[in-house]
Amino acid sequence: MASSPTIGVATTYSSPGARHVFALAWPMTIKAILLHGIFVIDAYLVSALGETALAAMGLAAAIAGIVLSAIHSFSGGMQIRTAQAFGTQDASFLKSTLASGLTISLIVGSVGLLLISLFGGFIIDWLAPTPQVAELSRGYLSVFSLVIMAEAVGQILSSYLNGCGRTRIPLYSFCLSLPINVAASIVLIWGMFGLPAFGVTGAAMGSAIAVTVQVGFLVYQLMKSDRYLTRVEGWRGGNFLSALKRHFVFALPIAATFFSAGLAGHICNLIYATMSLNAFAAMTLIAPWIMVTSQISMQWTQATGIMVAQLLGRKTDEGTLDIFLSAAWRGAFVTALFGSLIFAVVCLSADRLYTDLTAETRGYVLGFLPLLLVLTFPKATNAICGNTLRASGDTIYVMKLFLASQWAFRVPATALAVLYFNVSPIWVLCLLLCEELVKFFPFHLRLYKGDWKRSDVAA
């Protein structure tokens, strides 16, 4: 059977350790921070327009984020599947993975846009605290739909490259798009160089322009390096439909896990929209920072999962796997500490960062600090467990644990706290930590059992 040539850092080591995880993780981390940094930038720029504009952006982002979560969810499965295929060095496996992943992602994005067009306006009118917030939110969401379809392609291509160990290329794409996003958003929000001032909608326009450039760069790089896949004969399983089905069956539990997490988060954000304007503005401000700081640990643990999948594809012995995972685990704690330090800087600087907002809103942000300092650690160690188990193919267990912690605990607890007890947003945010504690012992017991080390991922 044909096999692909040796590519990237993934094949340059014999005894992997933390430095190899770092080689994969640092481009992924910076890329993920830049990705979520788009929402931080939009939130920061829009905050100058006041709480009404900020709430409108938060509401529209929560709706669009549900579709983006579905796209990102399947890209998570794509990343692991690509790593397994790359580990086996089977070119038809790689080609099948890339084609199947793109097909599924475009279908998911198209269905998501259809649902937004049918129900998005109704949801906005139902949840918006004021008619003005609803009107601004509609404008932002209509333009942000362009971002959704571009992400359907961009996320899959980035995951494919990550799975092959070429994590720097997705990073370069975001380094290219970020300044474009900032410049375009500023011009379009405030109406410079003779252009009209689009306000909050201008932020969505800037994001759409930037992500289009980013996807174009990824397509160019992929065609330059992996064009040989178009000459590979055959599909894994005999034909494309069979390959598509195999990919979907593997990716679905992983996608369900990620989508469940994203959907639960966005439903909670929609529940937050019923809070007071100041409380909702504070939650909208801190949410992108939680995403950004989480990426420091999450990308380290995803890089760990990529390497575990590649090692299992090569049938690495159990002793080497244990040594590798121990080193990766120590690194995860370092990343968690770094995330806590970022939270400390942001929360303690709230009065200077967000001078256009009220003292009550800034007070809520400062009150979040004690919880955020602790949250990063259980999130990091749970993520090590989850990504390692996924890499071995133990995706059903991970999915069930996530579904239980989110839908049996976090979402109903958030609804009760906000809609019934009307508690402070500080206590509402505390539910994030409680969710991690619910998953902690089941995750670690499963990993210590050790079955993941004997998985045959090529089967």
C-alpha positions as CSV (number, residue, x, y, z in Angstrom):
1,M,0.0,0.0,0.0
2,A,1.3,3.5,-0.8
3,S,2.6,5.6,2.1
4,S,3.1,9.3,2.5
5,P,6.6,10.7,2.9
6,T,8.0,11.6,6.3
7,I,6.8,15.1,7.3
8,G,7.3,17.5,10.2
9,V,8.4,17.0,13.8
10,A,6.2,14.1,14.4
11,T,8.7,11.6,13.0
12,T,12.0,13.1,14.2
13,Y,12.0,11.5,17.7
14,S,12.7,8.1,19.1
15,S,12.0,8.8,22.8
16,P,9.4,11.5,23.1
17,G,9.1,13.9,26.0
18,A,7.8,17.3,27.0
19,R,10.0,19.1,24.5
20,H,8.3,17.3,21.7
21,V,4.9,18.2,23.1
22,F,6.1,21.8,23.3
23,A,7.2,21.7,19.7
24,L,3.7,20.9,18.6
25,A,1.8,22.8,21.3
26,W,3.3,26.3,21.1
27,P,2.1,27.1,17.5
28,M,-1.3,25.5,18.3
29,T,-1.5,27.6,21.5
30,I,-0.7,30.9,19.9
31,K,-3.1,30.1,17.0
32,A,-5.9,29.2,19.4
33,I,-5.3,32.4,21.4
34,L,-5.4,34.4,18.2
35,L,-8.6,32.6,17.2
36,H,-10.4,33.4,20.5
37,G,-8.6,36.7,20.6
38,I,-10.8,37.8,17.7
39,F,-13.7,37.8,20.2
40,V,-11.6,39.6,22.8
41,I,-10.7,42.2,20.2
42,D,-14.3,42.6,19.1
43,A,-15.5,42.8,22.7
44,Y,-12.8,45.4,23.5
45,L,-13.5,47.6,20.5
46,V,-17.3,47.3,20.9
47,S,-17.1,48.0,24.7
48,A,-16.3,51.7,23.7
49,L,-19.9,51.8,22.3
50,G,-21.4,51.0,25.7
51,E,-23.2,48.1,27.4
52,T,-26.0,48.0,24.8
53,A,-23.7,47.3,21.9
54,L,-21.6,44.8,24.0
55,A,-24.8,42.9,25.0
56,A,-25.9,42.8,21.4
57,M,-22.6,41.3,20.3
58,G,-22.7,38.8,23.1
59,L,-26.2,37.6,22.2
60,A,-25.4,37.2,18.5
61,A,-22.1,35.5,19.2
62,A,-23.9,33.0,21.5
63,I,-26.2,32.0,18.6
64,A,-23.5,31.9,15.9
65,G,-21.3,30.1,18.4
66,I,-23.6,27.1,18.5
67,V,-22.9,26.5,14.8
68,L,-19.2,27.2,15.1
69,S,-19.1,24.7,18.0
70,A,-20.5,22.0,15.7
71,I,-17.8,22.8,13.1
72,H,-15.0,22.9,15.7
73,S,-16.3,19.7,17.2
74,F,-15.8,17.7,14.0
75,S,-12.5,19.4,13.5
76,G,-11.4,17.9,16.9
77,G,-12.2,14.4,15.6
78,M,-10.4,15.3,12.4
79,Q,-7.2,16.2,14.3
80,I,-7.1,12.8,16.1
81,R,-8.0,10.8,13.0
82,T,-5.3,12.5,11.0
83,A,-2.7,11.8,13.7
84,Q,-3.6,8.2,13.6
85,A,-3.4,8.1,9.8
86,F,-0.1,9.9,9.8
87,G,1.3,7.5,12.4
88,T,0.5,4.5,10.1
89,Q,2.0,6.4,7.1
90,D,-0.8,5.2,4.9
91,A,-1.4,7.8,2.1
92,S,-4.9,6.5,1.2
93,F,-5.8,6.8,4.9
94,L,-4.6,10.4,4.9
95,K,-6.5,11.2,1.7
96,S,-9.7,9.6,3.0
97,T,-9.4,11.5,6.2
98,L,-9.0,14.9,4.5
99,A,-11.8,14.5,2.0
100,S,-14.2,13.1,4.5
101,G,-13.5,15.8,7.1
102,L,-14.0,18.6,4.6
103,T,-17.3,17.0,3.3
104,I,-18.7,16.6,6.8
105,S,-17.7,20.1,7.9
106,L,-19.3,21.8,4.9
107,I,-22.5,19.9,5.5
108,V,-22.6,20.9,9.1
109,G,-21.9,24.6,8.3
110,S,-24.7,24.7,5.7
111,V,-27.2,23.1,8.0
112,G,-26.2,25.5,10.7
113,L,-26.8,28.6,8.5
114,L,-30.2,27.2,7.5
115,L,-31.2,26.9,11.1
116,I,-30.0,30.4,11.9
117,S,-31.9,31.9,9.0
118,L,-35.1,30.1,10.2
119,F,-34.9,30.6,14.0
120,G,-32.1,33.2,14.7
121,G,-34.4,36.2,14.6
122,F,-37.0,34.6,16.9
123,I,-34.3,33.7,19.5
124,I,-32.9,37.2,19.5
125,D,-36.3,38.8,20.0
126,W,-37.0,36.4,22.8
127,L,-33.8,36.9,24.7
128,A,-32.7,40.5,24.0
129,P,-33.2,42.7,27.1
130,T,-34.2,45.7,24.9
131,P,-35.4,46.3,21.3
132,Q,-32.2,48.2,20.6
133,V,-30.1,45.2,21.6
134,A,-32.2,43.0,19.4
135,E,-31.7,45.2,16.4
136,L,-27.9,45.5,16.8
137,S,-27.7,41.8,17.4
138,R,-29.5,41.0,14.1
139,G,-27.0,43.1,12.1
140,Y,-24.0,41.5,13.7
141,L,-25.3,37.9,13.2
142,S,-26.2,38.5,9.5
143,V,-22.6,39.4,8.6
144,F,-21.1,36.8,11.0
145,S,-22.7,34.1,8.9
146,L,-19.9,34.6,6.4
147,V,-17.4,33.7,9.1
148,I,-19.2,30.4,9.7
149,M,-18.8,29.0,6.2
150,A,-15.1,30.1,6.0
151,E,-14.5,28.4,9.4
152,A,-16.1,25.2,8.0
153,V,-13.1,24.9,5.7
154,G,-10.4,26.6,7.7
155,Q,-10.9,24.5,10.9
156,I,-10.7,21.2,9.0
157,L,-7.5,22.3,7.1
158,S,-5.9,23.4,10.4
159,S,-6.8,20.2,12.1
160,Y,-5.4,18.1,9.3
161,L,-2.1,20.0,9.4
162,N,-1.9,19.8,13.2
163,G,-2.5,16.0,13.0
164,C,0.4,15.7,10.6
165,G,2.6,17.7,13.0
166,R,2.8,20.8,10.9
167,T,1.3,23.1,13.5
168,R,3.1,26.2,12.4
169,I,1.2,26.7,9.2
170,P,-2.2,27.3,11.0
171,L,-0.3,29.7,13.3
172,Y,1.0,31.6,10.3
173,S,-2.5,31.9,8.9
174,F,-3.7,33.5,12.0
175,C,-0.7,35.8,12.2
176,L,-1.7,37.0,8.8
177,S,-5.4,37.4,9.5
178,L,-5.2,39.0,13.0
179,P,-3.8,42.5,12.0
180,I,-6.3,42.5,9.1
181,N,-9.1,41.8,11.6
182,V,-8.0,44.6,13.9
183,A,-7.6,47.2,11.2
184,A,-10.7,46.3,9.3
185,S,-12.8,46.3,12.5
186,I,-11.6,49.7,13.6
187,V,-12.3,51.2,10.2
188,L,-15.7,49.7,9.8
189,I,-16.9,50.2,13.4
190,W,-16.0,53.9,13.5
191,G,-16.4,54.7,9.7
192,M,-12.9,55.9,8.7
193,F,-11.6,56.8,5.2
194,G,-15.0,57.9,4.0
195,L,-16.7,54.6,4.9
196,P,-20.0,54.7,6.9
197,A,-19.8,53.8,10.6
198,F,-21.3,50.3,11.0
199,G,-21.0,50.2,14.8
200,V,-21.2,46.7,16.2
201,T,-21.9,45.2,12.7
202,G,-18.5,46.5,11.7
203,A,-16.8,44.2,14.1
204,A,-18.4,41.2,12.3
205,M,-17.3,42.6,9.0
206,G,-13.7,42.8,10.1
207,S,-13.8,39.2,11.3
208,A,-15.3,38.1,7.9
209,I,-12.6,39.8,5.9
210,A,-9.8,38.3,8.1
211,V,-11.0,34.7,8.1
212,T,-11.4,34.8,4.4
213,V,-7.8,35.7,4.0
214,Q,-6.8,33.1,6.5
215,V,-8.6,30.3,4.7
216,G,-7.0,31.3,1.4
217,F,-3.6,31.0,2.9
218,L,-4.3,27.5,4.3
219,V,-5.6,26.3,0.9
220,Y,-2.5,27.6,-0.8
221,Q,-0.2,25.9,1.7
222,L,-2.0,22.6,1.5
223,M,-1.9,22.5,-2.3
224,K,1.8,23.3,-2.2
225,S,2.7,20.5,0.2
226,D,0.0,17.8,-0.1
227,R,-1.0,17.9,-3.8
228,Y,0.4,14.3,-4.0
229,L,-2.7,13.1,-2.3
230,T,-4.7,13.8,-5.4
231,R,-2.6,11.2,-7.2
232,V,-3.1,8.5,-4.5
233,E,-5.4,5.7,-5.8
234,G,-8.2,4.2,-3.8
235,W,-10.0,5.1,-0.6
236,R,-9.8,3.6,2.9
237,G,-12.5,0.9,3.0
238,G,-12.7,0.6,-0.8
239,N,-14.7,3.7,-1.9
240,F,-15.3,7.3,-0.8
241,L,-18.7,6.6,0.8
242,S,-17.2,3.8,2.9
243,A,-14.3,6.1,3.9
244,L,-16.8,8.8,4.7
245,K,-18.9,6.5,6.9
246,R,-15.8,5.2,8.8
247,H,-14.6,8.7,9.4
248,F,-18.0,9.8,10.6
249,V,-18.4,6.8,12.9
250,F,-15.0,7.6,14.5
251,A,-15.5,11.4,14.7
252,L,-19.1,11.5,15.9
253,P,-18.4,10.7,19.6
254,I,-15.6,13.2,19.6
255,A,-17.7,15.8,17.8
256,A,-20.6,15.1,20.2
257,T,-18.3,15.7,23.1
258,F,-17.0,19.0,21.8
259,F,-20.4,20.1,20.5
260,S,-22.0,19.3,23.8
261,A,-19.4,21.4,25.6
262,G,-19.9,24.3,23.1
263,L,-23.7,24.0,23.1
264,A,-23.9,23.8,26.9
265,G,-21.7,26.9,27.1
266,H,-23.8,28.9,24.6
267,I,-27.0,27.9,26.2
268,C,-25.6,29.1,29.5
269,N,-24.6,32.3,27.7
270,L,-28.2,32.7,26.5
271,I,-29.4,32.2,30.1
272,Y,-26.9,34.8,31.2
273,A,-28.6,37.2,28.7
274,T,-31.6,37.3,31.1
275,M,-29.4,38.8,33.9
276,S,-29.2,42.5,34.6
277,L,-27.4,44.5,31.9
278,N,-24.3,45.1,34.0
279,A,-24.1,41.4,35.1
280,F,-24.5,40.2,31.5
281,A,-21.9,42.7,30.3
282,A,-19.4,41.4,32.9
283,M,-20.1,37.8,31.8
284,T,-19.6,38.8,28.2
285,L,-16.3,40.4,29.0
286,I,-14.8,37.6,31.0
287,A,-16.0,34.8,28.7
288,P,-13.4,35.5,25.9
289,W,-10.7,35.7,28.5
290,I,-11.7,32.3,29.8
291,M,-11.5,30.9,26.3
292,V,-8.1,32.5,25.7
293,T,-6.5,31.4,28.9
294,S,-8.0,27.9,28.6
295,Q,-6.3,27.5,25.3
296,I,-2.8,27.6,26.9
297,S,-3.6,24.3,28.7
298,M,-6.0,22.9,26.1
299,Q,-3.6,23.1,23.2
300,W,-0.8,21.5,25.3
301,T,-3.2,18.6,26.1
302,Q,-4.4,18.4,22.5
303,A,-0.7,18.2,21.3
304,T,-0.3,15.4,23.9
305,G,-3.3,13.6,22.3
306,I,-1.8,14.0,18.8
307,M,1.4,12.5,19.9
308,V,-0.3,9.6,21.8
309,A,-2.3,8.9,18.6
310,Q,0.8,8.9,16.5
311,L,2.7,6.7,19.0
312,L,-0.2,4.2,19.1
313,G,-0.2,4.2,15.3
314,R,3.4,3.1,15.5
315,K,2.6,0.5,18.2
316,T,4.9,2.1,20.8
317,D,5.6,0.0,23.9
318,E,3.7,0.8,27.1
319,G,6.8,1.9,29.1
320,T,7.6,4.6,26.5
321,L,4.0,5.7,26.6
322,D,4.0,6.0,30.4
323,I,7.2,8.0,30.4
324,F,5.9,10.3,27.7
325,L,2.6,10.9,29.4
326,S,4.2,11.7,32.8
327,A,6.3,14.4,31.2
328,A,3.3,15.8,29.3
329,W,1.3,15.9,32.6
330,R,4.0,18.0,34.3
331,G,3.9,20.4,31.5
332,A,0.1,20.7,31.8
333,F,0.4,22.0,35.3
334,V,2.9,24.7,34.2
335,T,0.5,25.9,31.5
336,A,-2.3,26.0,34.1
337,L,-0.2,28.2,36.3
338,F,0.5,30.5,33.5
339,G,-3.3,30.8,32.7
340,S,-3.9,31.7,36.3
341,L,-1.4,34.5,36.1
342,I,-3.1,35.9,33.0
343,F,-6.5,36.0,34.9
344,A,-4.8,37.9,37.7
345,V,-3.5,40.6,35.4
346,V,-6.8,40.9,33.6
347,C,-9.1,41.1,36.6
348,L,-6.8,43.4,38.6
349,S,-6.5,45.7,35.6
350,A,-10.3,45.9,34.9
351,D,-10.6,49.5,36.0
352,R,-7.9,50.5,33.4
353,L,-8.9,48.2,30.6
354,Y,-12.6,49.0,30.6
355,T,-12.9,52.6,31.6
356,D,-16.0,53.1,29.4
357,L,-18.0,50.7,31.5
358,T,-19.7,51.3,34.8
359,A,-18.1,50.6,38.2
360,E,-20.6,47.8,38.9
361,T,-19.6,45.9,35.7
362,R,-15.9,46.3,36.5
363,G,-16.6,45.2,40.1
364,Y,-18.1,41.9,38.9
365,V,-15.0,41.3,36.8
366,L,-12.7,41.8,39.8
367,G,-14.9,39.5,41.9
368,F,-14.3,36.6,39.4
369,L,-10.6,36.5,40.3
370,P,-10.5,33.9,43.2
371,L,-12.5,31.4,41.2
372,L,-10.5,31.9,38.0
373,L,-7.2,31.4,39.8
374,V,-8.2,27.8,40.8
375,L,-10.2,26.8,37.7
376,T,-7.2,26.3,35.3
377,F,-5.8,23.4,37.3
378,P,-8.6,20.8,37.2
379,K,-9.4,21.8,33.6
380,A,-5.8,21.0,32.6
381,T,-5.6,17.6,34.2
382,N,-9.0,16.6,33.0
383,A,-8.0,17.6,29.5
384,I,-4.9,15.4,29.7
385,C,-7.1,12.4,30.5
386,G,-9.7,13.2,27.9
387,N,-7.3,13.8,25.0
388,T,-5.3,10.6,25.8
389,L,-8.4,8.5,25.9
390,R,-9.7,9.9,22.6
391,A,-6.3,9.3,21.0
392,S,-6.7,5.6,21.9
393,G,-10.2,5.4,20.5
394,D,-11.9,5.4,23.9
395,T,-14.2,8.1,22.6
396,I,-17.6,6.8,23.9
397,Y,-16.5,7.0,27.6
398,V,-15.2,10.5,27.2
399,M,-18.5,11.6,25.4
400,K,-20.7,10.1,28.1
401,L,-18.7,11.8,30.9
402,F,-18.9,15.2,29.2
403,L,-22.6,14.8,28.5
404,A,-23.4,13.8,32.1
405,S,-21.4,16.7,33.6
406,Q,-22.9,19.3,31.3
407,W,-26.6,18.3,31.0
408,A,-27.1,16.6,34.3
409,F,-25.3,19.4,36.2
410,R,-24.0,22.6,34.6
411,V,-26.9,23.6,32.4
412,P,-29.7,22.9,34.9
413,A,-27.7,24.4,37.8
414,T,-27.1,27.6,35.7
415,A,-30.8,27.8,34.9
416,L,-31.7,27.5,38.6
417,A,-29.0,30.0,39.7
418,V,-30.0,32.6,37.2
419,L,-33.7,32.2,36.4
420,Y,-34.9,31.1,39.9
421,F,-32.5,32.2,42.6
422,N,-31.1,35.3,40.7
423,V,-27.7,34.9,42.4
424,S,-24.6,37.1,41.8
425,P,-22.7,36.4,38.5
426,I,-19.7,35.5,40.7
427,W,-21.6,32.5,42.0
428,V,-22.9,31.6,38.6
429,L,-19.4,31.4,37.3
430,C,-18.4,29.1,40.2
431,L,-20.4,26.4,38.4
432,L,-17.6,26.1,35.9
433,L,-15.3,24.8,38.6
434,C,-17.9,22.5,40.0
435,E,-18.3,20.9,36.6
436,E,-14.6,20.1,36.4
437,L,-14.8,18.5,39.8
438,V,-17.7,16.3,38.7
439,K,-15.5,14.9,35.9
440,F,-12.2,14.6,37.9
441,F,-12.3,11.2,39.5
442,P,-14.1,9.3,36.6
443,F,-11.5,10.6,34.2
444,H,-8.5,9.8,36.2
445,L,-9.6,6.3,37.2
446,R,-10.2,5.4,33.6
447,L,-6.8,6.6,32.5
448,Y,-5.0,4.8,35.4
449,K,-6.7,1.6,34.3
450,G,-4.3,1.6,31.4
451,D,-6.3,0.0,28.6
452,W,-5.6,3.0,26.3
453,K,-1.9,1.9,26.1
454,R,-2.9,-1.4,24.3
455,S,-5.3,0.1,21.7
456,D,-4.9,-0.8,18.0
457,V,-5.8,2.5,16.3
458,A,-5.1,1.2,12.9
459,A,-7.7,-1.5,13.1
